[in-house]
Amino acid sequence: MQEPKSILITGASSGIGEALARHYAAPGIHLALSGRSETRLDGVAAACRGLGATVETKCLDVTDEETMRAWIEDVDDRHPLDLVIANAGIAVSPDPLTPLADATRRTFAVNVTGVFNTVHPALERMKARCRGQIAIMSSIAGYRGLPAAAPYSASKVAVKAYGEALRGAYWGRVRISVICPGFVESRMTAKNRFPMPFLMTADKAAHIIARGLARNRGVIAFPWPMAALMRLIACLPQPLSDRVLRLSPKKDSHA
C-alpha cells in the first residue's frame, strides 16, 4: 500500500494529533493541520518543517460546517488528499456549572458533528477518485456507554459505529478506519484525577495508529489488554456489565 503524501489532521495542536503530524512529517510529505490554539499549532508546524515536510495550518472550529468544507476542498484542490484523520475531540464533564445537557451538547458538537464535517467533504472527493483513506478517532470508551463519562463515551460510540458502517459502504473505493485508543498522555488526560491503566505516550500511540492505517485495519484498538477487557464487558449480560462499570472511576459528577 502506497504511503500517504498529502495528509490532513484536525486537532493537531496537541496530543495524538500533534504526535501523528510529527510521525508523518518527512521530505515529500504535505501536511494540512488544524487546531484551536494558533500558538501551539505554529509550534507543531515548525517541528514538522524541521523534519522536511511542507506544512500549512488553519486555526478553526470543526463544528463550523461551511468553514471546514471550504478548507478541506481548498487543500484537496492543491494537494489531493491521501489521508484525512478526523482527530479533534473534547471531553466535557458535567459539574455544578455545566449541566449534563450542556456537557452532552458541547461534546457531541465537536466529537460527532466535527467528525462529520471533516469526513464528508473528504469522502466525496476520495470517492470520485476511488482512492484515499479516512481515519476517525473514537476511543476504547466507544465499546460501551460508560457511566463514568456519559457524554464522552456516547459520542465515541456514535463515531465508531459510523466509521464501521462507512468502511463497508465504501469498500473498494475509500479505505476507512476507526481508531480506539485507551489512555494516552495529552492535555485531555492530564485533567484526570484517577489511575489510568496502560497510560502511554502520544508518540507510541501515533506509531501504533500509523502502522494500523498502513495495514488498512478496520478498527485500531490499543492497548490490547484494555481493548480486550472492554470487548468482554460489552458482551456481558446487562446486569453484570452495569455492576462492573459502576466500579469504574467517576469522572462525571451529574449523578
C-alpha positions as CSV (number, residue, x, y, z in Angstrom):
1,M,0.0,0.0,0.0
2,Q,1.5,3.4,-1.0
3,E,2.5,5.7,1.7
4,P,0.3,8.8,2.0
5,K,1.9,12.0,0.7
6,S,-0.8,14.6,1.4
7,I,-2.3,14.3,4.9
8,L,-4.9,16.4,6.7
9,I,-5.2,16.2,10.5
10,T,-7.7,18.0,12.8
11,G,-6.9,18.6,16.4
12,A,-3.2,18.7,15.5
13,S,-2.1,21.2,18.1
14,S,-1.5,18.7,20.9
15,G,-1.8,15.1,22.0
16,I,-2.3,12.3,19.5
17,G,-2.9,14.8,16.6
18,E,0.4,16.5,17.2
19,A,2.2,13.2,17.5
20,L,0.7,11.9,14.3
21,A,1.8,15.1,12.4
22,R,5.4,14.6,13.6
23,H,5.2,10.9,12.8
24,Y,4.3,11.5,9.2
25,A,6.5,14.6,8.7
26,A,9.3,13.9,6.2
27,P,10.6,15.2,2.9
28,G,8.0,14.9,0.2
29,I,5.1,15.0,2.6
30,H,2.5,17.8,2.7
31,L,0.6,18.3,6.0
32,A,-2.5,20.3,6.4
33,L,-3.0,20.8,10.2
34,S,-5.9,22.4,12.1
35,G,-6.4,23.1,15.8
36,R,-7.9,25.6,18.3
37,S,-4.6,27.1,19.5
38,E,-2.7,29.1,16.9
39,T,0.4,29.3,19.1
40,R,0.6,25.5,19.7
41,L,-0.3,24.8,16.1
42,D,2.6,27.0,14.9
43,G,4.9,25.1,17.2
44,V,3.8,21.8,15.7
45,A,4.2,23.1,12.2
46,A,7.7,24.4,12.9
47,A,8.7,20.9,14.2
48,C,7.3,19.2,11.2
49,R,9.0,21.6,8.8
50,G,12.2,20.8,10.6
51,L,11.7,17.1,9.7
52,G,11.4,18.1,6.0
53,A,7.6,18.3,5.4
54,T,5.8,21.2,3.9
55,V,3.1,22.3,6.3
56,E,0.1,24.6,6.2
57,T,-2.1,25.4,9.3
58,K,-5.6,26.6,9.9
59,C,-7.0,27.7,13.2
60,L,-10.6,26.8,13.0
61,D,-13.7,25.3,14.7
62,V,-14.5,21.8,13.5
63,T,-18.2,22.5,14.3
64,D,-18.4,25.1,11.5
65,E,-19.5,23.1,8.6
66,E,-19.0,25.7,5.8
67,T,-15.6,26.7,7.0
68,M,-14.5,23.0,7.3
69,R,-15.8,22.2,3.8
70,A,-14.1,25.3,2.3
71,W,-10.8,24.4,4.0
72,I,-10.8,20.7,3.1
73,E,-11.8,21.4,-0.6
74,D,-9.1,24.1,-0.9
75,V,-6.4,21.8,0.4
76,D,-7.6,18.9,-1.8
77,D,-7.6,21.2,-4.9
78,R,-3.9,22.0,-4.3
79,H,-2.7,18.7,-2.8
80,P,-5.1,15.8,-3.4
81,L,-5.6,14.2,-0.1
82,D,-4.3,10.7,0.5
83,L,-5.2,10.5,4.2
84,V,-7.6,12.5,6.4
85,I,-7.5,12.0,10.2
86,A,-10.6,13.3,12.0
87,N,-8.9,13.6,15.3
88,A,-10.3,16.7,17.0
89,G,-12.1,15.9,20.2
90,I,-13.0,17.1,23.7
91,A,-14.2,15.7,27.0
92,V,-16.7,17.9,28.9
93,S,-17.7,16.5,32.2
94,P,-20.9,17.7,33.9
95,D,-20.3,19.8,37.1
96,P,-22.3,22.3,39.2
97,L,-21.6,24.9,36.5
98,T,-22.1,22.6,33.5
99,P,-25.4,20.7,33.5
100,L,-25.4,17.2,31.8
101,A,-27.4,18.6,28.9
102,D,-24.9,21.3,28.2
103,A,-21.9,18.9,28.6
104,T,-23.5,16.5,26.2
105,R,-24.3,19.1,23.5
106,R,-20.8,20.6,23.6
107,T,-19.2,17.1,23.5
108,F,-21.3,15.9,20.6
109,A,-20.8,19.2,18.6
110,V,-17.1,18.5,18.5
111,N,-16.7,14.7,18.7
112,V,-19.6,13.8,16.4
113,T,-20.6,16.8,14.3
114,G,-16.9,17.8,14.0
115,V,-16.1,14.3,12.6
116,F,-19.0,14.6,10.1
117,N,-17.7,18.0,9.0
118,T,-14.2,16.5,8.4
119,V,-15.2,13.2,6.9
120,H,-18.0,14.2,4.4
121,P,-16.1,16.7,2.2
122,A,-13.1,14.4,2.0
123,L,-15.1,11.4,1.4
124,E,-16.9,13.0,-1.6
125,R,-13.5,13.8,-3.2
126,M,-11.9,10.5,-2.5
127,K,-15.0,8.5,-3.7
128,A,-14.8,10.3,-7.1
129,R,-11.1,9.4,-7.4
130,C,-11.6,5.8,-6.0
131,R,-8.6,6.5,-3.8
132,G,-7.8,7.7,-0.3
133,Q,-8.1,6.9,3.3
134,I,-10.0,8.3,6.2
135,A,-9.3,7.7,9.9
136,I,-11.9,8.5,12.6
137,M,-10.8,9.0,16.2
138,S,-13.1,7.1,18.5
139,S,-11.9,5.6,21.8
140,I,-11.9,2.3,23.8
141,A,-14.7,4.2,25.6
142,G,-16.7,3.7,22.4
143,Y,-17.1,0.0,23.0
144,R,-19.8,0.5,25.7
145,G,-21.6,3.5,27.2
146,L,-19.7,4.3,30.4
147,P,-21.5,5.7,33.5
148,A,-18.2,7.5,34.5
149,A,-18.2,9.5,31.3
150,A,-21.6,9.5,29.7
151,P,-21.3,12.4,27.1
152,Y,-17.8,11.4,26.0
153,S,-18.4,7.6,25.7
154,A,-21.7,8.1,23.9
155,S,-20.0,10.4,21.3
156,K,-17.3,7.8,20.8
157,V,-19.8,5.0,20.4
158,A,-21.5,7.1,17.7
159,V,-18.4,7.8,15.6
160,K,-17.2,4.2,16.0
161,A,-20.4,2.8,14.6
162,Y,-20.4,5.4,11.8
163,G,-16.9,4.6,10.7
164,E,-17.5,0.9,10.7
165,A,-20.6,1.4,8.6
166,L,-18.8,3.7,6.2
167,R,-16.0,1.2,5.8
168,G,-18.5,-1.4,4.4
169,A,-20.4,1.1,2.4
170,Y,-17.3,2.5,0.6
171,W,-15.3,-0.8,0.4
172,G,-13.1,-0.9,-2.6
173,R,-13.2,2.8,-3.2
174,V,-12.1,4.6,0.0
175,R,-10.3,2.9,2.9
176,I,-11.9,3.9,6.3
177,S,-10.5,3.0,9.7
178,V,-11.7,3.7,13.3
179,I,-9.1,4.4,15.9
180,C,-9.9,3.4,19.5
181,P,-7.1,4.4,21.9
182,G,-7.0,3.8,25.6
183,F,-5.4,6.4,27.9
184,V,-2.8,8.5,26.1
185,E,-0.8,11.3,27.5
186,S,-2.4,14.6,26.4
187,R,-4.0,17.8,27.6
188,M,-7.2,15.9,28.0
189,T,-5.9,13.1,30.1
190,A,-3.8,15.5,32.2
191,K,-7.1,16.6,33.8
192,N,-7.9,13.1,35.1
193,R,-7.5,12.7,38.8
194,F,-7.8,8.9,38.9
195,P,-5.4,6.0,37.9
196,M,-5.2,5.5,34.2
197,P,-4.2,1.9,33.4
198,F,-1.7,1.3,30.5
199,L,-1.2,5.1,30.0
200,M,1.1,5.5,27.0
201,T,2.9,8.4,25.4
202,A,1.4,10.1,22.4
203,D,4.4,9.2,20.2
204,K,3.8,5.5,20.9
205,A,0.1,5.8,20.1
206,A,0.9,7.6,16.9
207,H,3.3,4.7,15.9
208,I,0.6,2.1,16.6
209,I,-2.0,4.2,14.7
210,A,0.2,4.7,11.6
211,R,1.1,1.0,11.5
212,G,-2.6,0.1,11.6
213,L,-3.6,2.6,8.9
214,A,-0.8,1.2,6.7
215,R,-2.3,-2.2,7.1
216,N,-5.8,-0.9,6.4
217,R,-7.2,-2.2,9.7
218,G,-10.9,-1.5,10.2
219,V,-10.5,-0.9,13.9
220,I,-7.2,0.1,15.5
221,A,-7.8,-0.5,19.3
222,F,-5.0,-0.3,21.8
223,P,-3.5,-1.2,24.3
224,W,-4.7,-4.7,23.6
225,P,-5.4,-5.7,27.3
226,M,-7.7,-2.7,27.7
227,A,-9.4,-3.3,24.4
228,A,-9.9,-7.0,25.2
229,L,-11.4,-6.0,28.6
230,M,-13.9,-3.5,27.0
231,R,-14.9,-6.1,24.4
232,L,-15.6,-8.6,27.1
233,I,-17.6,-6.1,29.2
234,A,-19.7,-5.2,26.1
235,C,-20.5,-8.9,25.7
236,L,-21.6,-9.5,29.3
237,P,-25.3,-9.6,30.3
238,Q,-26.5,-6.1,31.0
239,P,-27.0,-6.5,34.8
240,L,-23.4,-7.9,35.1
241,S,-21.8,-5.2,32.9
242,D,-23.7,-2.5,34.8
243,R,-22.3,-3.8,38.1
244,V,-18.7,-3.9,36.7
245,L,-18.9,-0.4,35.3
246,R,-20.3,1.1,38.5
247,L,-16.9,0.3,40.0
248,S,-15.1,2.4,37.3
249,P,-13.6,5.8,38.3
250,K,-16.2,8.6,38.4
251,K,-15.2,11.4,36.0
252,D,-18.7,12.8,35.5
253,S,-20.4,14.4,38.5
254,H,-24.0,14.6,37.3
255,A,-25.2,11.6,39.3
